Amino acid sequence: MQATALEKIHVALGARMVPFAGWSMPVQYRGILDEARVVRSKAGLFDLGHMGRVRVRGPQAETFLQRLQTNDAAAIPPGRIRYAMILDDNGRTQDDILVYRNPGNDGFFLVVNAGNCARDLGIMRALAGNFDVEVEDCTHSLGMIAIQGPLSQQITQRLTNADLAALKYYAWTEATVCGAPMTVSRTGYTGEDGFEVYVPAGHEPKVWQAFFDAGREHGLEPIGLGARDTLRHEAGMPLYGHEIDETTNPLEAGLDWAVKMNHDFTGRGALERVIAAGGTGRKLVGLTTTSKRCPRQGYPLVHGGAQVGHVCSGSISPTLDTNIATAYLRSDLATPGTELQFLVRDKGEPCTVVAMPFYKRAR
Amino acid sequence: MRPTDRKYLKSHEWCKIENGIATIGISDHAVSHLSDLVFLDLPAKGSSVTAGESFGEIESVKAVSSLYSPVSGEVVDSNTQLPDNLEWLAQEPFGKAWMMKVRVTSQSPDLIDAAAYDAHCKAEG
């Protein structure tokens, strides 16, 4: 089991630690629903030390990335970030990642899922043999701390010389944070405004504490992975292992906006065939229910006596005060307003197809 | 030490038998690990339950857990107020948050006393 540099701090804060993708991580501190509400109304602090972080540099870094992933790396300006997928030759999703082009235009930086990091590195190292490129795993040389919520900018600005008001969403910059050089991106996985700070190893406890000192008067609280999952689900963001995995492709998952067919990435041919066939016959949709039961991962969906899909993620939504779910559903039924049932122990409970995201912050 | 007037399952249900009737609930340890409870499904009066098998479900924000019966027999009473007052589980897991009463025909061989159950919880963390 791996531990982040902040593990002792989490335990001292009363966190319940759980194994997650080979890491000991805080799933909650006080309660998932309360933590989710804090992020929506004030700001929350997250240890994301488990996420995989990879530098890609060299003369052919851009060409390498064009092959590796689905978005158009050539179209990313310096200091900007794009969401993308790594696929296999059959167009199946191996991971979803963020691709950062360095602010100084001297390479790229990738953030990948903890659970897929080893496989991603294997794919990258195999591919790197064909390019003049250097792939460096910096998961252990950099920590990652996120602040998310409407008060994030106000709190973070007290710790850095960077002009955060000028930092656009999905942009990043080099900055001095707590007196040391770091990078800060305006990104997150909650549907709120916020920042992710890449912290050189050894500085994590100091930065974590500085956020608390700066945020205490604003109600900043630590947030576990449980609330993070609820928040991303409300915001309609996919989670690997739920909405996307080795059995899904990005088109049926509604992620076509992160797939640019203008370059030759692994899996492109398979996606072209899916497009030519008019899709896979199923689509990812949102569901809400008036039932007291919550649709959970794997529950069957039924319509007219036949199974027509299955649930990917289900959760209580503290923001909307109802139960929400994502599901793969037969394409002809995937229209908002369609009424279905989900099965709990063979008993049908009503649910309705709705547009995603479930929650969108006011801007 | 948890109440010694009853027995426990390692799956965190408790059972107190008086005059052939078992009162059944779940422990404080289970409640603290579930947290953010949102739904409870209990069997109706008159139904039968089997030792070691599921008699209901409890749902928290993140997960659904089965509840396992410490005894076999007929359900003679069910705490119908509890599903609408789930906070009782945190307040009085060994008292007013009882779940059902069963006329006992047999008991699970896996029931352990309070001391053994305390040790089990400590080991589980």
Contacts between the chains, C-beta under 8 A, distances in Angstrom:
chain1	res1	chain2	res2	distance
A	16	B	33	7.9
A	28	B	35	6.9
A	31	B	35	5.8
A	31	B	36	5.4
A	32	B	35	7.2
A	32	B	36	5.2
A	32	B	61	4.6
A	32	B	62	6.5
A	33	B	36	5.2
A	33	B	61	6.0
A	226	B	61	7.0
A	226	B	62	5.6
A	229	B	62	7.4
A	230	B	61	6.8
A	292	B	38	7.9
A	292	B	39	5.4
A	293	B	39	6.3
A	293	B	59	7.3
A	294	B	38	7.0
A	294	B	39	7.2
A	294	B	59	6.2
A	294	B	64	7.8
A	296	B	63	7.8
A	296	B	64	6.0
A	315	B	61	6.6
A	315	B	62	7.3
A	316	B	36	7.6
A	316	B	38	5.5
A	316	B	61	4.9
A	345	B	57	7.7
